[in-house]
Amino acid sequence: MKKLFVLLLLFISPAFTAVGEIFNTSKCFDLLCAPQYIDQLREDASFSELCSDSVFISNITDVNSKCSASKLCNLYAELNGDKNDISQCLFTVQHLDSLACNIEWAGAILSVKPQLSYVLQRLVDNGYPEYWESKVYPNLKSHIDKYSVNQDLLNAIHTNLSDFFFPDTLADTHSNIYILNIQNAFNLSDESFCCTPLILDPEIEKQLRLNFLNIYIHENLHNLFLSPELMSKLDELDADAFYNRNETVAQAHGEGRNEAFVVAAEVYLSNRLGLRDNQNVYDEFLQYVDGSLVLAPIIYVNLSDRGSKESYNDFLLRLFTEGKLNVGEIENNYQSAMNSVKSRIEE
């Protein structure tokens, strides 16, 4: 879930006290996101001259061609970088060659390390820390302060998530949520996640057919264990013309692959918790990333048959074994699942 809503986990700077039990902010994560969201800085007079510098923009283009904001934040978090110390952030990026040389998935970021270091240093030299403290942080805090979280419902969500993860485990505490100056959402490998402040606006929530709590569930579910065997089965579905056509659409949105597993589980739990009614469930499958996650409704309608001691990974493998997620069967099973979901609206 990346296009319109994003969530990040960060630690609070001593200069800025906690603004909620679960919401946090991070100066360093926002700095790392800045290259992808450079258009936001263009609108501020403090950065107009910098953003007209062709060398700076060329380096921004190189960085964005190789790495996303979510990848940069995940790498920084994996390296245990301080979330609000800009000096440490710059130092870490300058020394990524040695600090991240053994992290296999970081190769693309390392290939543009000089450009990334240059861009971040220029931003800092042109006043990014002061800009964040005077303009970004107050805006984020305003959204956080206005958003009311039902603690009982949050506890119920955590209980349901823990049950869904069984026999695997979920952390005993609620996820830390980092509200960033971004327009999408992504999770971090340490069971934290990041979120645009837009999703904390009730009117925006209505427009998007979901709310912050849906995203909270969704991003936590990205931590479910998915085995290499399951992912191999998923790869085999590329031979299914209907699935392959829709997967191309999903990947054009920056989604696809195991995203359908997560969406099916989130919609299932949200429906059980009363966060989505049956009409909302149907609309989500029909409209999210243009309705391209065609495995999601098939999984959703079968989730009630998941065994009490069966992991989600094993449940999904069983759907392949039983032919419900087999090559040549996806279109028929998708249409059947959508009809089943639709029939529940009138119940």
Buried (B, 14 or more C-beta within 10 A) or exposed (E): BBEBBBBBBBBBBEEBEEBBEBBBBBBBBBBBBBBBBBEBBEEBEBBEEBBEBEEBBEBBEBBBEBBBBBBBBBBBBBBEBBBBBBEBBBBBBBEBEEBBEEBEEBEEBBBBBBBBBBBBBBBBEBBBBEBBBEEBBEEBBEBBEEBEBEEEEBEBBBEBBBEBBEEEEBBEEBBBBBBBBBBBBBBBEBBBBBBBBBBBBEEBBEEBBBBBBBBBBBBBBBBBEBEEEBEEBBEEBEEBEBBEEBBEBBBEBBBBBBBBBBBBBBBBBBBBBEBBEBBBBBBBBEEBBEBBBBBBBBBBBBBEEBEEEBBBBBBBBBBBEEEBBBBEBBBEBBBBBBEBBBEBEEE
